[in-house]
Amino acid sequence: MKLELRGITKKFGSLVANDNVNLVVEPGQIHCLLGENGAGKSTLMNVLYGLYQPDGGEILLDGKVSKFAGPGDAQAAGIGMVHQHFMLIPVFTVAENVILGHEPTKQAGLLDMAEARRRVREISDRFGFEIDPDAIVGELPVGVQQRVEIIKALMGDAQVLVFDEPTAVLTPQETDELMAIMKQLRDAGKAIVFITHKLREVREVADKITVIRLGKVVGEADPKSSANEMASMMVGRAVDLDVDKSAPKLGATTFKISNLNAWDHKGTKVLDDVNLEIAEGEILVIAGVQGNGQTELTEAIIGMHGKTSGSISLDGKELIGKNVKQVLDLGVGFVPEDRTENGLVAEFTIAENLMLDRSDRKPFAKGISLQLDFLKKFAAEKMQQFDVRAQGIDSKASQLSGGNQQKVVLARELSRELRLLVASQPTRGLDVGSIEFVHEQIVAARDSGIPVMIVATELDEATQLGDRIAVMYRGKVVGVVPADTPREKLGAMMAGVSA
């Protein structure tokens, strides 16, 4: 089935998320929609899937105009969506999940589970998925859960399949397996739209690449193009994706984690005997599939995690037992995973957010009086230095895009007198140009003699930025290895194989 989008426009108030977008996807083709976070890729696919109604333009399937009032209409027309966040019910079996919404029935309206199992096996065998229809979805590995999502789409005889950032929670091996599945589906005649911002994946599977920037199609890229060429199209200027850093000049080992354990509010162990050290002038990257204890580790360091045991020391001072403000006062810079929850006060201005935790001391305060002239000058400097795009320093954080909110958090944390920098996914949501700048700032912090811990879910970022890489799996450190460790070995460690 041939898919054609003609002049699709979608507005949210004054924001034009999609601006007269044209796209053609042929049967037997993997068409990559490449663009940065916030470029309008997912909005466009939500229009295609009937989740949003377009403000202009039309959708054609095999040359006929189609209108979808909701996802059910899109599915009936032969369009399947594999979402970034799985739409599965963990306590249901595979067969129960895939028939939701279009349940096969026998006489008297009874569910025909035998037919559901048969169809799951048929699709699974056809594409080599090896999935048991009676397996409980919540007990399956993440990569297998994604195959269930694909089966769910194929159950409706989808001819057009949309994969929306599908590799976000996969190990490198699972990602490679997904790429192979996408090629199989293409070879079976499916039209595939692959939405991503990951250049390595695009170059691996794309037959055709359309680049979208700020809601507009800015051109097509050759799948044989270099990553830097594609990145330049995404941001509209020359970009160098390689992290420029020399060999580390290591000082004393001033940050140590010893026998650290942590439990969540249910009493489940989420950190299991973690031991790590970072020297002055070194970047240690914490790698792993999201949800394997990385968040809890950073929260334990900063004093946000409730129940912990063991030791975390900085410059010989114990951090366990201290609250967040006491930890920050010891010179810890912290970039949280969720900037809106833990990094900013939404209703505060940019200037106010830039002095959070320091509004009671020089140079921001003198006695009980805020030094507003200093704050204005400081905020204006940081906005320019970190390329924060807003009306001015009095713009509220809630008015900023996600990327600009992240820049405010980074500007604040990197302007402290640091003894340790802990940053969880510091480039998440940033455009390629801003990522380049943030990497430079992190390397500069390391070169000034600060120990740095970065949590990274992107393996390419981990290997480029880190001096060493610690891989976490189910709350444990599987191993600590050099940054030049082969991708295959890191992938195996992320699946729980010891170094």
Disulfide bonds with the S-S distance in Angstrom:
none
